[in-house]
């Protein structure tokens, strides 16, 4: 898929990774700055787990992260993180709130665990499959979709029971992320080797051909889908058309918040913008040396990011601008 001139300009500005600003009035000539930006502040969180964390979700101020060996980390409001028992030792790869109280996590071997008290206690749900599950997404009405290696599952009761959809392609591929459009009752699942399937109701799925990237993340921007993946792959799916906005920076995109304002990457970088990849989004990135990051979720103006070795951190834009002299 050829890149448009606009996408080339977008990628160039993204690679520079700075938010443009204007010179502050009254600046001294000897200390002149033509470019200011708001840096990202990173604050590490103390979490009582040391397992790799693969997914994170939030509802009503409660954050739940899941990971290797059935690890679960939970924080309510500004309280301390806890490590509830998950009722499984299988690696949990995806997590989502179906309601403010109901949380669903999915993982290896077709495991599904569910909490009805906002993540404090968990129980195993028999989903009827043994295929690895990698992601779960829920519509605000309570319909949820779980996806994984050649499998799609649908729940219409907030994860209490699961069944295959009414219609889906015979070859789904290895699906790795699920996106939900609450406004249009639309779902999309994406995965390795360009796998993309889309549904208007979670029951009838069709494949979208033409992609080849390994996708690991999906976000909704306006009415279009943004798919992020390996080697900086970034594809916009707009009305069935694939638009290539892949990054010059080849780092794998591992996580996108639902509206795309935050991006997590395998090289330990977090990117912010509106959306993070937009030419005029003011993209900035963290400067800390972080481990591999797997997922990010937005909480108001902040975000929570999770990654290897129990890494959990909050990111936010600083209140004071700094001068970026790399252009001078």
Buried (B, 14 or more C-beta within 10 A) or exposed (E): BEBEEEBEEBBEBBEBBBBBBEEEEEEEEEEEBBBBBBBBBBEEBEBEBBBBBBBBBBBEBBBBBBBBBBBBBBBBEEEEBBBBEBBBEBBBBBBBBBBEBBBBBBBBEBBBBBBBEBBBEBEEBEBEBEBBBBBBBBBEEBBBBBBBBBBBBBBBEBBBBBEEBEEBEEEBBBBBBBBBBEEEBBBBBBBBEBBBBBBEBBBEBBBBEEBEBBBBBBBBBEEBBBBBBBBBBBBBBBEEEBBBBBBEBEBBBBBBBBBBBBBBBBBBBBBBBEBBBBBEBBBBBBEBEBBBBBBBBBBEEBBBBBBBEBBBBBBBBEEEBBBBEEEE
